[in-house]
Amino acid sequence: GTFTLRLLQTSTFQNTSFVDTEGLGLLEDIELGSLDKHTWTIHFYQPWVRPALPRSDWDTIQDMIKIYFPKFNHRINDHAIQTDVPYPFVVQCTAGCKIFPNRTSRAFAYVGYNGQDFLSLNMGNATWLLSQDTNLSRYIQADLQNDSTFSELVEVLFNDTCVDDMEMLLHYGKAALERQ
């Protein structure tokens, strides 16, 4: 069948110095784990998730999380200040990949702002597309386009790494998926 691996992030920016972030990983509707917002570590919910990938892969993922979230919060706060965005506001990110029965795949990354579509990443050419045309969305789009390292990293993570990791998770989580 078709399977989707999704990483969900919700960050509530209360003011310039306090951000509340929630993170959740899903394989279809099975909760794989969540993010501890105080330590930026992963809490695994299924016993088969951790053994699905080598420890070195989890270490790399953990290191990336600890770099990404503080930088993300800083970047968004900077943009909010530059464009006079009123606090509080919510930013939601969804990224992942879908594997189809013919073994082809499609990666995706979307950003929402206060419950509305905001930006999406074109995975074919690593360009950010506006979902709404506002000063804030144009400002963030320009910033992300200028950070080609970040866009290319997201593209590789979700076009390549995500598919490889999902195949391992599907193998290890086969029984749980069949019970659905």
Buried (B, 14 or more C-beta within 10 A) or exposed (E): EEBBBBBBBBBBBEEEEEBEBEBBBBBBEBEBBBBEBEEBEBEBEBEBBBEBBEEEBBEEBBEEBEEBBEEBBEBBBBBBEEBEBEEEBEBBBBBBBBBEEEEEBBBBBBBBBEEEBBBBBEBEEBBBEBBEEBEBBBBBBEBBEEBEEBBEBBBBBBBEBBBEBBBBBBEBBEEBBEEE
